[in-house]
Amino acid sequence: MDKPTILLLTPPLTQLNTPYPATAYLKGFLGGRGYEVMQADMGIELVLKMFSRTGLKQIFEAIEAGDFELSDNSLRMLRLKREYLNTIEPVIRFLQNKDSTLAQQISYSRFLPEASRFDQVEDIDWAFGSMGISDRARYLATLYLEDLGDLIKETICPYFAFSRYADSLAMSATHFDPMEEALQLAPNLVDEMLLEVLEERLQQVQPSIVGLSIPFPGNLYGGLRMAKYIKEKYPHIKTMMGGGYPNTELRSLREPRLFKYIDFVTLDDGEGPWLKLLEHLQGQRDVEQLQRTFILADGEVQYINGSTDPDVPHNEIGTPDYSDLKLQEYLSVIDVINPMHRLWSDGRWNKLTIAHGCYWKRCSFCDITLDYINRYDVAPATLLVDRMEQIIAQTGQTGFHFVDEAAPPAPLRDMAIELLRRGVKISWWGNIRFEKTFTPDLCRLLAASGCIAVSGGLEVASDRLLKLMEKGVSIDQVARVTDAFTQAGIMVHAYLMYGFPTQTAQETIDSLEVVRQLFVNGVIQSGYWHRFSMTAHSPVGKNPEKYGVVKVGPEDGPFANNDLWHDDPQGTDHSLFGEGLAKAIYNYMHGVALEQPLSFWFDFKVPRVKTDQNLIYEAVQQPPKPDVERRNARVLWLGGIPEIEFTMIAKKGQTIERCVLTFYEKGEDFQVKTTAVIGQWLLDMLQTITTESTTATTLKQLEESYPAEAHLNFAEFMSSPTWFELREKGLLLL
C-alpha cells in the first residue's frame, strides 16, 4: 500500500452538543506524523439527516406504511405530522444557535406541537422566571426532539436513542450471536440514512483505511453496520476499530466473525498501534511487530504485541485537531433544568486531557489494571496551554472540558497560573477527586482561571464503604472540598453509587441522607446515582471474596468479557432502591422536597436515618488551617498592582509617614492604609508574587523579606486587618 488516506469515524451516537474527542486526538497525532487524515462524527450527521424536513417526512411515511401497534401518544403525533414537518428545521437551527429570535415563539406562542414529554413542564415558570427565555425555549425544543425520538423508538427503530444506538446488543455480550443476527437483518430506515451519510463521506475522501472509534456499547452496532457496508461495497478498504469499548470489553477477543467487518482491533491508546499498523500496511514492518492489535490469521483470532517500542508519552501526542468536524452544526440541548447538569448537553466544549491515567488508581470498583487508568503521565502546563491556544485558534471556541479520569491538583494549579500569566480567557470544567489538596485558596485560583464546574465521586457516601473501596476520601472531607469549590463560585456534581459489596439497607438510606444534607447546605448542585457493577479488570472483580461477594457468571465467551454477575450475601437487595434514589436526586437538583422524610421516595419500608442531622453543616463549619501554620505554601496575588500615595500626619507632636495603597479591580476599587514602611514592602512584594512572576515565593520567604523596622512583627501583621483584607481580595496561599 502507498501512503494511505485515512478516514476516522465516530459511529452514532454519543452527544448532540459536541464531538467525542477520540478522532480529533488521533487526527492531531497522525497529522503531525505526515499522514493525510479526515474525520467525521456520524452521530451528529445522522441526527441532522433524520431531523430535517426531508428525513422526518421519510420517517412519518415509513410509520404510516408500517404495521405498528401505536400508542395514543404516537397516534397524536401522526395527526400532527404537518406541524412537525413545518417546525423541525427552525427548531434545529435554533438549537444550533443560528436563529435565537425563535426563542420567544417557542417559549410563549404554542409554536411547537406537544406530546407526552411536555407533561412535565408545569413548573417551567418557576424554573426559568420571566427572563430566561432562551433557556426556556431550548428546554422545550429538547422535549420536542425527545417526543420524536420516542416515536421512532416505538416504531421503525426500537433501539434508537439520542446518546446511544442499539447499546443492548453490545452490553455484557459474551457472545457475538445477537449482534451478528442484527447485522444480517435488512437495514432499517435509520440504518439506511446512516449508510447514505457514510457513502457521501467515502466518495468525498476516497480512503484506503477507515478507523472506527467505539467509546461505548451504544456505538458498536452503528460502527459494525458501517463496516459491513464498507466490506461489501469497497472490500479493498481496510477497517480498524479501537476505543473505550474494545479497551474494556474485548481484551480476550476470540470471535472470528467480527473480522468479517473489521481487519484490525487495537487496544488502549491508539497512537502507538496505529503507527505500527500504518508501517505494516506500507510494507515497512512485519506483522509480528504490531502493537496491542488483534488480527485474524488462518481462521483464528491472534493478539499481536511484538513491538518493543514504548508508549507515546503524553507530551508527544500532539494537539487535538478538530478540522473536518461540523462544529457549527451541533445541537445545544437542555434535558434537565439544572445549571450544572446541563453542561453535558449544552454548549460546544473542546475536550482535552491534562494527564493520561489516574494519579490515585486505587479505587476497588475501577478498572485500575488497564492502561487508560494505570499509566499516569502528565504534560507540563506550558505545553497544555499551548495546545489550548491552538485549539481556540482552530475552532474559535473557548470552552474546554477536561476528560481526565481525575484531573491532578498540582498540574491543575500550574495550568491555572499559566492561563492567568498569558491572559488566556477560557471557561473550563472537568472531573476531580474530592481530596483535601483542593483548599479554598486553590479553588479560588481555579475559578480565576476560568473553572466553572467540577465533577467528582462521592460514591457510596458511607465512611465504612469509602474505606473498603479505597476511595481515599471521607464524608467530612468531601463536604469541606465541595464547600470550597462552591464558595469560589464553581458548581459541583457528585457521582453517587449504590449496591457496593456488603452495603446494607441502613447504609443506603444513610448515604441518601448525606446527599440530602449536601444539597441543603448548598455545597453540591447536581448528582447522579448509578448502581455498582463488578468488572473483570477491577480489584473487586479480580478478588471478589475479599469484598464479601461471589462471582456467579457469566462464563467467559469469545466476544466481550468485562461485566460480571455477583451475589452479595451480606448486602441488601440493591435492586429495590434504584428508583427511589433517582427520584430523590432529581428533585434535590431542582431544589424540591429537601425536607421530606427519606421514606417518601420509596414504596416499601426503609430503615430510619441514623446519620447525624448536622453532619454536613458541622463539617463545613470547621475552621481551615491557620495561615501562620502554612509557611511552605506558595503565595500568589490575583489582583492588580496598586498605586501608592505617601502622606505625613502629625500625632502627639510627632510627624509620621503613612501611605495609602489604592487597588483598581474589575468589580470595585479598594484601599489599604498602613505605615510607609509596610506599604512600600507590600508594593514591592505584590509585584513579585503575581501570576506573571516566573519564580514561586513561599510564605516563609515573604516573612524573611518583611522589614525589621516595621511596627508589627510578621506574625502580628498576619493577624492585622490589612492581611485579612488582602486575603479576601485575592492573596492566595497554595
Steps between C-alpha positions, in 0.01 A plus 500: 500500500620850417474765771136455602212745517328456836139567596424495874136459600307521826193279449163608636425603765681687779408866560296750305683809626866420441714240323650209688874585493670171406520562126622857556778369727605237247476737204720753681758231574504332157484833319811602690668186360421602142192286434195624311209463742134601477238450770123509546253468786238272351273554798431867443488449123241224541290708739504799264393277212218343702377828645479696180170554322592237240622248755205545733260467205661164418462392863131593514433325169676184621291500818178550305592219261608264776294260707570654841287483812495867586439655840257790536802728531646382168162527327476859620844574355405349163194723493731797563737393221459825308588704809812291561613532137450877508691550825787249489752705303437827690540311829827341388633842393402640838678219686806564281498864623433618145162665564466634853197712404285186510531477880201723572269300273614164634460621857164671489301449178422127472745487212592136569269200468493330839488131593564306821838652587324832560301350788787597733513876436251631756776666708678661206416857608654434840810348339574771244319809625412778260846564359647157421324492164779341299558222754126444535470465122800268485342277764166488316674431168685213667169351618371533143800306366462236771136454401614425146767265636231314696292464183796358307582260784141375516483436126772479237806465725447352849861556604530868410599757762669839469813396692529133402395261225416133560712495816314193631664290227846586632448499877627189682527338156716197575379355170480671162181324389247779582713762324560273200129427469420872508763572235357232272156663507419749227593855607212692656425856390739653754774260386433597139536868583828425679632310199401785267706740711786248503493467121528879467809498723659207314450673166639825637813354664570185293675341799723195496451456878191568713550518877199459729511641853266299724494675840180341636270199444259738325753557219577139411197412290524818293873443452455140386205590277727750322791253489273236343397748231864591431609136472212414266538801272868595535686184607839660430452745791664386824287546812638555850323524833612636836371707792357459845276204417775274358737618775272372776281234337706329229833430670448123470348512151473161325201558272603455132169630360587855608777493242252473214454872565815615679858427388679623813387559861739707713512531878578795730642828365474495122805705406761224529293215349394721209857599416604135497200397289562774247864394471386138456248588228772692316730197514735655756427272799437127545162400637671346804622849596155654534398654834190398703308386191257214431503350150349195333761253371416154362146531630606570858516824696855589599620772736823660378714710733851439375602864479758602757438872451379684813162672517484847350555744792217738582713800404554357149144416399452842340204734501151367423397606149130581467508585129243320276253477789189712450547700818227753417242225443484351851185539708503662842220331691373520859345179626523578873424843647818520703793733421766240584333198341441684173874527431496146360246591232518876449787682333786401272794392716854441376607180674855467628696285744730644767655165593480148365365253755418551866748617763303319774418168327391315814118502490388139523201542264712652221687334210833595655687213334437647154736741328255789473486512882828343608759690294519849647681752279464877516604771256645834620262792542673706232439228241140457613424870461680498163255231391204702630607807305537291183153350547345843565663633182364204303146477641433857609355360823639547850308239698704200620393175661791312654419132461760360740410206721583742783684823426800526737505805733863611449485500118163677524661767718787543254260514205289765672804716572622463141158598363498810721861583414423496127162669535322210326129529575315168497213326678581149617375207705616149572507198725697504827539307824355673807830502684628744759756647258209700357518771764283813486799690360565248223131506411513881474801473270323247277193725486717796401644294213152427362381191690121497510429147624651175624367148534631241741417172666338493843385151402334321795503793749590263783834521678512122553440428132725784381779335699414156361512629143826685574358827372739703712239754611257535791156660520639788710771561246260492205275751677788743560637467146162542332438802722835646394407464133152641555631800699732572205200509265570158345207261454537143630358171369531184710519152354311272738494123529275246666526124518868480591593162654364453854302828491197466727158660473595720798815621324306569180247718682772672703691579181187660353477711815861614447413599144188684617707697750756587232218656295343670804834660586546608138838333451398285202267602220459175310542125538432165340454155654627194319494143620830327572611271219770240556748496213772255410780757515421648843635382838149384596470299179844348543453412867125496583546297819702783656195725464243247619335424166481190281547499124213303343561564130503537216730238358774644284393524138685567176385862476458756781620407848484772762170530688471232769190380685530466874308410813533722806397279795588763763336790319139602451287445190649792309250479213228638730667838546583623150171669414466678834858627497454632145175679594661659803807630319289635211289702742798612708664635183192715449495618861182303568395282796825538692308490829303187421578191712708254299227237517302728265711382204442127544190281470625255762606534862853635542715538814492820703789736433793465739717771345557806721256766378777763512781289354566713192432835669753424773754376246491821296519714816837355599762777483777464242865467594627841625719693256782516753531120480536500121850642466593273208196601295553697180370858520317629192326833441209492255435874499666794331795706616375793712586865483676629812468844658705616799371755751638660814280522807564661835434286804584593860749759384671264258484487122426148374518389139198294393393364164191398309503214250214531247404183313297531179313173447235378252213512747588778741802696613631483854768661714746372757630755751816416692842634599742613232741215584240226468334671203823515298575138589151398392539677165836335435379162621179495294700558182700182565205269569265572210409231249751661262790416731707207374628406847290374788517676837407322822349653811827428680691702238245777537567507873875519438451808280275673753658827625655471845420864576124450457291579809343149484690174479399263220276282717318812621474628142337169399232568762441859388204638301738575211594132464139384527385748238772394257412135561137576422587694185724239339815424701520120480702240687545196279 
